[in-house]
Amino acid sequence: MLALLCAAFSLGLYTGVAERISGTVSAQSTTYITSDKAPGSIDAGQLWRAWHILEGNYVPTHSSSTIPTPQERLYGAIAGLTDSYDDPYTVFMPPADAQVFQEEISGEFGGVGMELGIKDGVIVVVAPLKDSPAERAGIRSGDQVIAVDGKPTTGFAVEDAVKVIRGKKGTTVKLTLARTGEPKPIEVSIVRDTISIPIIKNYHTPDGIYVIELYSFSANSVDLFRKALREYFESGDTKLILDLRGNPGGYLEAAVEMASYFLPVGQMVVSEDFKDNREAVVHRSSGYNVFHNKKLSMVVLVDQGSASASEILAGALQQHGVAKLVGAKTFGKGSVQQLIDLGGGAQLKITIARWLTPNGNSISEGGLTPDIKKDRTAEDVKAGKDPQKDAAILWLTSQ
């Protein structure tokens, strides 16, 4: 399953800016065959009475105003129905929006390169992408996007923010941000570019510690992760840092496969709780467990930009005693979305379940709490300091 930055992805949408929708959604659309008859418990005639009243009586107040087409009215009705569920990750996407979403999850798109989500009705940056225009402009995880090109984002869904931030390569978008610790809003102008989603980087430290920085759970991330682990084995190092900071998520299957390299067969990685709609689905380790006869000291670095699939992998490794979590509390994106084709190019993205960690905690309820809490401030970033990684190295060298 794929996570919209949007989630999307991952994510809030990798905004776009090039952006995605935070969250985890299914990688392929599914056509659901359901009844098209009105439920017997409601008076569906109210809808059609309103339709005909508007059609026969509405007069535009401005000469430049246009009357929506019948198709646009239908889409508006579906969008209103979806909005009534008051879930930021359950959205109706007319054909144009659905096409944008598909472009986002393809791995390359135009924009500024950051993952957007929504918290308490406010558009927030889950994480800027590595080496993206957004990161170079100083955008940080947790920034609230309160206006785009001077237009307030009050009442925006993530998709609305993506639409106004996205644009042609070489054009500029101005974001007004509210940032913790800053008394006044910050204005940042960013030149849009073509965004390719980075995946992984791995290297040694002078302390004899091997570091794997994972930026997204994409379709080919498992192969790249396997290669990085092989290089780790060949290095002779026994201490490992998996850096998931700023990783907004991606494919569920990728997170489960990666966890399988550390866990015995059958151990729970995560479960999908569907409430009373159907039985829970438990995702278990495939049991590669390549470290079963090898000494391993491991830290997973996390922050408020670690979301969805990142939280699934980090939670499994923490709660099975494989790794210590170091950093700041994670984003808390723990719901599952499914893409459903409605016909004519329109799609419905609907929350169908919530993620539960191996100990039964809901990821959405506060995210993951690190074993060793350590913040990294804006001043640290400007000065090139990384106290979170320093704390991880300190713990590892003590083992």
Secondary structure per residue as TSV (DSSP state, phi and psi in degrees):
chain	resnum	aa	ss	phi	psi
A	1	M	-	360.0	147.2
A	2	L	B	-101.8	133.7
A	3	A	-	-92.0	360.0
A	4	L	-	360.0	360.0
A	5	L	-	360.0	360.0
A	6	C	-	360.0	19.7
A	7	A	-	51.5	175.9
A	8	A	-	-136.8	360.0
A	9	F	-	360.0	-152.8
A	10	S	-	163.2	-50.9
A	11	L	-	-70.4	360.0
A	12	G	-	360.0	158.3
A	13	L	-	-63.5	143.6
A	14	Y	E	-67.0	104.7
A	15	T	E	-76.0	150.4
A	16	G	S	-132.2	101.8
A	17	V	S	-66.0	171.3
A	18	A	S	-65.5	105.2
A	19	E	-	-138.3	167.3
A	20	R	-	-122.8	169.7
A	21	I	-	-99.1	126.9
A	22	S	-	-63.6	147.6
A	23	G	S	122.1	175.0
A	24	T	E	-114.6	120.4
A	25	V	E	-126.8	166.2
A	26	S	-	-73.0	142.8
A	27	A	S	-67.3	-26.0
A	28	Q	S	-123.0	147.0
A	29	S	-	-68.3	149.8
A	30	T	E	-123.7	132.1
A	31	T	E	-92.0	117.5
A	32	Y	-	-96.6	130.1
A	33	I	-	-95.5	108.5
A	34	T	-	-131.4	171.1
A	35	S	-	-68.1	142.1
A	36	D	-	-106.5	16.7
A	37	K	S	-92.1	148.2
A	38	A	-	-67.4	139.4
A	39	P	-	-59.5	140.7
A	40	G	T	-70.0	-15.6
A	41	S	T	-86.5	-2.3
A	42	I	S	-126.8	160.8
A	43	D	-	-94.8	87.2
A	44	A	T	-65.1	-16.3
A	45	G	H	-62.8	-23.7
A	46	Q	H	-58.7	-41.0
A	47	L	H	-61.2	-47.8
A	48	W	H	-74.0	-29.6
A	49	R	H	-63.5	-44.1
A	50	A	H	-62.3	-40.4
A	51	W	H	-56.0	-52.8
A	52	H	H	-70.3	-34.2
A	53	I	H	-62.8	-46.0
A	54	L	H	-63.8	-43.4
A	55	E	H	-64.1	-35.1
A	56	G	H	-92.9	-13.0
A	57	N	H	-128.2	-19.3
A	58	Y	-	-66.5	134.1
A	59	V	-	-124.2	123.6
A	60	P	-	-60.3	140.7
A	61	T	S	-82.9	-17.7
A	62	H	S	-126.1	144.1
A	63	S	T	-63.4	-23.3
A	64	S	T	-86.4	-7.3
A	65	S	-	-71.9	148.8
A	66	T	-	-119.2	149.8
A	67	I	-	-90.3	130.8
A	68	P	-	-62.0	146.5
A	69	T	-	-70.5	164.0
A	70	P	H	-54.9	-38.9
A	71	Q	H	-66.2	-40.7
A	72	E	H	-65.1	-36.6
A	73	R	H	-65.2	-40.7
A	74	L	H	-63.1	-45.6
A	75	Y	H	-61.3	-37.7
A	76	G	H	-63.0	-39.0
A	77	A	H	-66.2	-41.7
A	78	I	H	-65.4	-41.5
A	79	A	H	-62.5	-40.2
A	80	G	H	-64.3	-40.0
A	81	L	H	-61.4	-45.0
A	82	T	H	-63.6	-43.6
A	83	D	H	-62.7	-26.8
A	84	S	T	-65.0	-16.8
A	85	Y	T	-79.5	-10.7
A	86	D	-	53.9	44.1
A	87	D	-	-123.6	116.8
A	88	P	T	-62.9	-16.2
A	89	Y	T	-102.2	-1.6
A	90	T	-	-103.5	108.7
A	91	V	E	-138.9	151.1
A	92	F	E	-95.7	134.1
A	93	M	E	-121.4	106.9
A	94	P	-	-62.2	169.2
A	95	P	H	-50.0	-43.7
A	96	A	H	-63.3	-42.7
A	97	D	H	-68.9	-38.5
A	98	A	H	-62.8	-37.7
A	99	Q	H	-65.9	-41.3
A	100	V	H	-60.2	-43.5
A	101	F	H	-60.3	-43.4
A	102	Q	H	-64.2	-35.8
A	103	E	H	-64.6	-38.8
A	104	E	H	-65.1	-42.9
A	105	I	H	-81.7	-3.2
A	106	S	T	-76.1	-15.8
A	107	G	T	104.6	-7.1
A	108	E	E	-147.4	134.7
A	109	F	E	-164.6	173.4
A	110	G	E	-98.1	140.8
A	111	G	E	159.2	-150.0
A	112	V	-	-109.9	-15.7
A	113	G	-	86.0	66.3
A	114	M	E	-152.1	154.8
A	115	E	E	-95.6	130.4
A	116	L	E	-108.8	145.4
A	117	G	E	-137.1	-169.4
A	118	I	E	-140.2	133.0
A	119	K	E	-135.7	126.8
A	120	D	T	53.4	38.2
A	121	G	T	77.4	7.8
A	122	V	E	-114.9	137.2
A	123	I	E	-71.9	125.4
A	124	V	E	-128.0	154.7
A	125	V	E	-84.8	116.6
A	126	V	E	-71.2	-50.2
A	127	A	E	-168.0	141.5
A	128	P	E	-78.3	147.6
A	129	L	-	-73.9	150.1
A	130	K	T	-60.2	131.5
A	131	D	T	59.4	28.1
A	132	S	S	-94.0	164.9
A	133	P	H	-55.5	-37.0
A	134	A	H	-63.9	-44.8
A	135	E	H	-64.9	-42.7
A	136	R	H	-65.7	-25.8
A	137	A	T	-83.2	-2.7
A	138	G	T	91.1	11.9
A	139	I	-	-62.9	138.5
A	140	R	-	-124.3	153.2
A	141	S	T	-57.6	135.3
A	142	G	T	94.8	-12.5
A	143	D	-	-60.4	136.0
A	144	Q	E	-95.3	127.1
A	145	V	E	-90.1	102.0
A	146	I	E	-96.7	-13.8
A	147	A	E	-160.2	149.5
A	148	V	E	-127.0	120.1
A	149	D	T	51.3	38.7
A	150	G	T	84.1	-5.7
A	151	K	E	-93.5	118.9
A	152	P	E	-59.8	144.6
A	153	T	-	-95.8	12.3
A	154	T	T	-55.6	126.8
A	155	G	T	82.5	0.4
A	156	F	-	-71.7	142.0
A	157	A	-	-84.7	166.7
A	158	V	H	-56.6	-41.7
A	159	E	H	-62.0	-35.2
A	160	D	H	-64.3	-42.5
A	161	A	H	-65.0	-40.2
A	162	V	H	-61.4	-41.6
A	163	K	H	-59.8	-43.0
A	164	V	H	-82.9	-21.5
A	165	I	H	-83.7	-34.8
A	166	R	-	-64.2	148.5
A	167	G	-	-176.6	-179.2
A	168	K	-	-71.1	147.6
A	169	K	T	-55.5	134.3
A	170	G	T	94.9	-14.3
A	171	T	-	-88.5	164.2
A	172	T	E	-113.9	140.5
A	173	V	E	-123.6	138.6
A	174	K	E	-106.9	122.5
A	175	L	E	-107.0	135.4
A	176	T	E	-104.3	121.6
A	177	L	E	-119.2	143.5
A	178	A	E	-105.0	127.2
A	179	R	-	-128.1	136.0
A	180	T	T	-56.6	130.6
A	181	G	T	92.2	-10.8
A	182	E	-	-103.4	123.6
A	183	P	S	-70.0	-24.8
A	184	K	S	-125.0	155.6
A	185	P	-	-59.3	150.7
A	186	I	E	-109.3	136.2
A	187	E	E	-107.7	127.8
A	188	V	E	-128.8	125.5
A	189	S	E	-100.0	130.8
A	190	I	E	-128.2	133.2
A	191	V	E	-86.3	122.0
A	192	R	-	-66.6	152.9
A	193	D	E	-149.5	171.0
A	194	T	E	-75.8	128.0
A	195	I	E	-107.5	122.7
A	196	S	E	-108.4	128.7
A	197	I	-	-72.9	117.0
A	198	P	-	-71.2	159.3
A	199	I	-	-121.8	-54.3
A	200	I	E	-153.0	153.3
A	201	K	E	-148.1	135.6
A	202	N	E	-138.8	145.2
A	203	Y	E	-166.4	169.2
A	204	H	E	-94.7	154.1
A	205	T	-	-106.9	161.9
A	206	P	T	-61.3	-17.8
A	207	D	T	-84.3	5.3
A	208	G	S	76.8	26.2
A	209	I	-	-111.3	137.3
A	210	Y	E	-95.1	134.4
A	211	V	E	-120.5	130.2
A	212	I	E	-117.5	113.8
A	213	E	E	-97.6	116.3
A	214	L	E	-110.1	120.9
A	215	Y	-	-98.2	-22.3
A	216	S	-	-162.0	156.8
A	217	F	B	-100.9	73.2
A	218	S	-	-87.7	-178.7
A	219	A	T	-62.4	-33.4
A	220	N	T	-105.1	12.3
A	221	S	H	-68.0	-31.7
A	222	V	H	-64.1	-44.4
A	223	D	H	-61.7	-41.7
A	224	L	H	-68.3	-36.5
A	225	F	H	-66.7	-41.8
A	226	R	H	-60.8	-41.9
A	227	K	H	-63.8	-41.5
A	228	A	H	-63.7	-40.3
A	229	L	H	-64.7	-37.8
A	230	R	H	-63.2	-42.2
A	231	E	H	-65.0	-34.6
A	232	Y	H	-62.8	-45.1
A	233	F	H	-59.5	-45.6
A	234	E	H	-67.8	-21.7
A	235	S	H	-72.5	-24.0
A	236	G	T	84.7	-3.2
A	237	D	-	-68.7	151.8
A	238	T	-	-117.5	2.0
A	239	K	E	-120.1	136.2
A	240	L	E	-135.4	135.5
A	241	I	E	-115.1	124.7
A	242	L	E	-106.0	112.8
A	243	D	E	-96.9	108.2
A	244	L	-	-108.6	15.7
A	245	R	T	-66.8	134.6
A	246	G	T	72.6	10.6
A	247	N	-	-94.1	109.3
A	248	P	-	-82.7	-3.2
A	249	G	-	121.1	-154.6
A	250	G	B	150.8	-134.8
A	251	Y	B	-73.9	128.2
A	252	L	H	-57.7	-45.4
A	253	E	H	-58.2	-34.2
A	254	A	H	-65.4	-42.6
A	255	A	H	-63.4	-41.7
A	256	V	H	-66.0	-42.6
A	257	E	H	-63.0	-43.0
A	258	M	H	-64.6	-41.3
A	259	A	H	-61.7	-31.2
A	260	S	H	-64.8	-21.3
A	261	Y	T	-72.9	-13.9
A	262	F	T	-116.4	-13.3
A	263	L	S	-117.4	145.3
A	264	P	-	-62.9	159.7
A	265	V	T	-59.6	136.6
A	266	G	T	91.1	-14.1
A	267	Q	-	-69.5	141.2
A	268	M	E	-69.0	133.0
A	269	V	E	-96.5	-48.3
A	270	V	E	-164.4	157.4
A	271	S	E	-127.0	150.4
A	272	E	E	-101.6	118.0
A	273	D	E	-98.3	112.6
A	274	F	-	-96.9	12.4
A	275	K	T	58.3	-129.5
A	276	D	T	-93.5	3.8
A	277	N	S	-76.0	-32.3
A	278	R	S	-170.0	172.0
A	279	E	-	-68.7	150.9
A	280	A	-	-63.6	148.4
A	281	V	E	-108.9	123.0
A	282	V	E	-102.8	127.1
A	283	H	E	-100.4	121.1
A	284	R	E	-116.1	159.6
A	285	S	-	-64.7	139.6
A	286	S	-	-77.6	-9.4
A	287	G	-	81.5	29.5
A	288	Y	-	-63.1	-42.8
A	289	N	-	40.6	53.1
A	290	V	T	-69.0	-9.2
A	291	F	T	-103.1	12.6
A	292	H	T	-63.1	-29.3
A	293	N	T	-118.5	24.6
A	294	K	S	-129.9	131.5
A	295	K	-	-64.0	131.6
A	296	L	-	-139.3	125.5
A	297	S	E	-113.8	124.2
A	298	M	E	-136.6	140.9
A	299	V	E	-125.3	139.4
A	300	V	E	-110.6	120.2
A	301	L	E	-86.6	130.4
A	302	V	E	-136.7	158.6
A	303	D	-	-152.3	-171.6
A	304	Q	T	-69.4	-7.6
A	305	G	T	-92.3	-0.3
A	306	S	-	-86.8	116.5
A	307	A	-	-139.9	159.9
A	308	S	T	55.3	-113.4
A	309	A	H	-59.9	-31.6
A	310	S	H	-62.0	-41.4
A	311	E	H	-69.9	-33.1
A	312	I	H	-63.6	-50.1
A	313	L	H	-66.8	-47.4
A	314	A	H	-62.2	-42.2
A	315	G	H	-63.1	-40.4
A	316	A	H	-66.2	-43.9
A	317	L	H	-69.2	-36.2
A	318	Q	H	-68.1	-49.8
A	319	Q	H	-77.0	-15.7
A	320	H	T	-95.8	7.2
A	321	G	T	75.2	17.1
A	322	V	S	-80.7	-37.9
A	323	A	-	-141.6	155.7
A	324	K	E	-93.0	140.1
A	325	L	E	-93.1	131.1
A	326	V	E	-128.2	136.2
A	327	G	E	133.1	-136.7
A	328	A	S	-118.1	163.5
A	329	K	-	-58.1	141.5
A	330	T	-	-78.8	174.5
A	331	F	-	-64.8	-41.4
A	332	G	-	90.4	43.3
A	333	K	-	-102.4	94.6
A	334	G	-	-123.7	36.1
A	335	S	E	-119.7	157.4
A	336	V	E	-110.7	131.4
A	337	Q	E	-113.0	149.4
A	338	Q	E	-122.0	134.0
A	339	L	E	-88.4	128.9
A	340	I	E	-127.1	125.8
A	341	D	E	-73.7	131.2
A	342	L	E	-103.9	-2.8
A	343	G	E	97.0	151.5
A	344	G	T	68.7	17.1
A	345	G	T	90.4	-8.8
A	346	A	E	-82.4	149.1
A	347	Q	E	-137.6	155.4
A	348	L	E	-117.5	125.1
A	349	K	E	-104.7	114.6
A	350	I	E	-126.5	135.9
A	351	T	E	-71.4	122.4
A	352	I	E	-115.0	-13.3
A	353	A	E	-164.1	173.3
A	354	R	E	-127.0	150.2
A	355	W	E	-83.7	136.1
A	356	L	E	-120.3	132.5
A	357	T	-	-72.0	169.9
A	358	P	T	-53.8	-29.6
A	359	N	T	-89.0	7.2
A	360	G	S	90.8	5.2
A	361	N	-	-80.8	142.0
A	362	S	B	-82.1	125.1
A	363	I	T	-62.3	-32.4
A	364	S	T	-67.2	-20.3
A	365	E	T	-94.6	69.5
A	366	G	T	101.6	-4.2
A	367	G	-	72.5	-163.1
A	368	L	-	-100.8	140.4
A	369	T	-	-100.2	124.8
A	370	P	-	-64.6	152.5
A	371	D	S	-71.3	-36.0
A	372	I	E	-121.6	109.0
A	373	K	E	-84.5	130.0
A	374	K	-	-154.2	127.7
A	375	D	-	-92.6	159.6
A	376	R	-	-128.9	109.0
A	377	T	-	-84.5	169.7
A	378	A	H	-61.6	-35.3
A	379	E	H	-65.9	-38.1
A	380	D	H	-60.3	-45.5
A	381	V	H	-62.4	-45.6
A	382	K	H	-61.6	-36.0
A	383	A	T	-85.2	0.1
A	384	G	T	74.2	21.0
A	385	K	-	-96.9	151.2
A	386	D	-	-138.8	79.0
A	387	P	H	-63.3	-25.6
A	388	Q	H	-67.7	-46.9
A	389	K	H	-67.2	-36.2
A	390	D	H	-60.1	-40.9
A	391	A	H	-66.0	-37.3
A	392	A	H	-65.0	-44.1
A	393	I	H	-65.4	-40.4
A	394	L	H	-60.1	-44.7
A	395	W	H	-65.3	-43.5
A	396	L	H	-64.7	-40.5
A	397	T	H	-69.7	-15.4
A	398	S	T	-86.4	-8.5
A	399	Q	-	-85.6	360.0
